[in-house]
Amino acid sequence: MRKWPVIGISASRSEEQRRLSLSETYLNAVNRAGGMPLVFPSSITDEDAIDEMLDLVDGVLLSGGIDVHPRNFGEEIMPGCGAIDETRDAFELTLTRRAIERGMPVLGICRGIQVLAIALGGTIFQDIESQLGISNSEHRHEPIEDYKHAVRFKEGSLFERITGTTLMLTNSMHHQSVKDAGDKLIIEGITMDGIIEAVSMAGNEAVLGVQFHPECLESFSDPAARIFTYFVGKAAEYKA
């Protein structure tokens, strides 16, 4: 019998170097919230194998990383679209859909919110600078472990209940973002320049995504820590 809820976390991969990688911040944030992190190999695309991976965990965290191939949401590659990894795309999209079919909690972070949107029929901007006229530098901040902008959550929204605020100071490291959330996701939070920063799934409060990086803030930001506490709590309910 497992004592803690287990959270499967997708890893980045380098095909050239044949390496998987994942920042420890994801692992530490899950662990501090009461979960046991388990790193998923994003090089595996066999659907039966992915189902068996899901048998091992109580929730899925989709981590950040490089761009998603536009063909996954019906577009050709546009100027500004960066490096892509079609193997990871295939793994995470299948993983996300299968997890949601099971009723399993899912948290998408940065690239993860984009994968979540695409998995549920939405689309993303391939590059906010070329498509929206918003400078990429405004959403790519160093150091990432610092407040750089604010996200406003809708009053009465799930994220207001989770974080305890309607205005959260946070960070960014992206140049793509959700364009059309589709009819299965609820837009919960946006930045002052209109970038979608938080979503939840209609009818399923265990599925949510953020464009920012709460795993880099949770050690000193109560609203960021609450996102992980909530998510791991949902995984504990699923486990039970």
N, C-alpha and C positions, 0 to 999 in steps of 0.2 A: 504494500500500500504506500503510495507516494505521499510524503508529508506536505510538500509545497506544490502549488500549481506550476506546471512546466510550460515555459514559453519558447516556442520555436522561432528563431530569428534568422532571417535570410541574410546571406553573406554576399559581399561583392566578390567578383572574380576577375582574374587576369588570364585570358586565354594564352597570351604570349609567354607569360611566366609560369603558367599552370599553377597558380596560387589563388587561394581564397583569402579574404581579409574582412575584418569587422572591427570597428572601434570598440574598445573596452567600455566606453560610456554607455552603450546600449546594455551590455551585460550588467554593469554596476547599477544602472537605473532600475532594471527589472529586479535584481537581487535585493536592492534596498526597499523595494515596494513589496517584498515578500514572495517573489517568484524565483524559480530556478531556470536560468537561461540555458537553452540548448541551440547550438549553432547549426543551421540547415545548410547543406551543400547545394548551392544554386546551379551546379553543373549537371544535375540530374533532372531529366525531363520525362522519364517514364511515368505515366500516370498512376500505375499500380504502386510504384515505389513511393510516389508522393502521397498516396493514400496511406501507406504504411508509416510514413513519417508523421502524418497527422494523428495516427493512432497513439503516438508516443507523447503527445503534448495536449495542453488544455487551452492554448491560445497561440496566435501567430502575430509576430511583429515584422512588418516589412520595412527594412532599413533603407537609408539613403544610398545614393550612388549615381552612376552615369545615366545618360538619357535613354528613354524608351523608344524603340523603333516606331516611327509614325504609321507603318502598315498595320500596327495593332489597333489603331483607331481610324483606319480608312484613308490615310493621307500619304502623299509622297514626301520624301525628305526635302525640307526647305532650307534656305540659307540660315545659318545660326544654330541649326541642330548640331549637337556635339557627338562625342563618341557614344556608340551603342553596343549592346551585348544581347544578341538575339536569344542566346541560350538562357541567360538569366531571365529575359522577358518571358520565355515559354514556361520556365519553372515557376516564376512568381505569379503569373496570371492563372495558371492551373492551380497552384497552391491556394491562391486567394478565393477562387470560385469554389473549390472543393471545401475549404474551411467554412465559407459562408453557407454552403449547402448543408453542412453539419450543424449549423447554428453556433459555431465556435467564435469566440471573441477575436477580433482582428484590429490591430493598430497599425496604420501606415504613417511613416515619417518621411518627409521630404519626397524623394522619389516614390516612397511608399504610398503617399496620398494620391499620386498620379497613377500608379499601378492599380490602386483600389478603384479610382474613377473609371479607368479603362476597362477593368474587369467587370464593372457593372454597367457598361454601355455608354460611358461618358467620353469626353475628349480632353486634350490638353493643348496648351500653347507650346509650340516647339522652341520658341525663343521670345521672351517677353520684350526684349529690346527691339527686334525687327518687326514683331507683330503688334505690339502695343505702344511702342515708343517710350517704354520705361527702361531707364538705364539698368543694365545688369548689375552694375556696381552698387545700385541701391538695394539689391537683394543678395549680394555676395559679400559677407562681412568677415573681417578678421580683426581680433580673434573671435572664433565662433562662441567661445565661452563668455559672452558679454551681451548686454542688452543693446540693440541697435534700432529697433522700431517697435511700434505697438500694433497689436491685433485687437480689433473690436468685435466682441461676441454679441450676438443678438440677445436682447433681454428675454429672460425666460427660457433660453436655449439650454440644451444639454451641457454645452461647454461652460455656460455661466454656472450651472449647478456643480459641475466637476471642479472648476477652478476657483469658484467663489468670487468672480469678478467679471465685469463686462469689458474691461480694458487691460489686456495683459502685455507687459513689456517682454519682448522676446528677441529672437535672432533670425538670421537667414543665411542660406548657402545654396542658392539655386538660380537657374535662368529659365526653367520651364515651370509651368503651373497649370492648375486645372482651368480649362476653358468652359466646357459644358459639363456640369455635374450629373446630367441625366435625370431621370425621374425616380431613381432609387436612393439618391443621396440628398441630404439636406445641407444647404450652405449655412454654416454656423458662425463663421468669422471671416473678416476681410481686413486688409490693411487700408491705410488712408489713400493709397493710390489704386485701390480696387482689386488687388490680388486676393484670390480665394485662399485662405490660410487654415480653415478648419471645416470639416464636414462630419456628418454622422449618417447612418443608414436609416431610411424611413422604416419605422416599425421594428427596428432592431438596435437598441442602444448599446449593444456590445461591439458594434462595428464603427470605427471612427478613424479619422485621418487628420494630420496636421502638416502644413508645409514647412513649419519652422522645426527647430531641433531641441525639444524639451530635455532630451537625454544629456545635453551639454549644460543645462541650467538647473536640473532638479536638485543638485546638492546644495544650492543656495536660494532657489526660487520655489516658494510654496505652491504657486499655481502650476508650475511645471511638474513638481513632485506629485501633485494630486492627479495629474493625468495618468501617471504610471500606477499610482495606488488604485485608481478607479479601474484601469484596464486589468491589472493583476487580480483585483477583486472579482471582476467578471469571469476571469479564468478560473478562480477558485469556485465560483458558483457552477460553472460548467463542469468542473472536475467532480463536484459533489453529486 
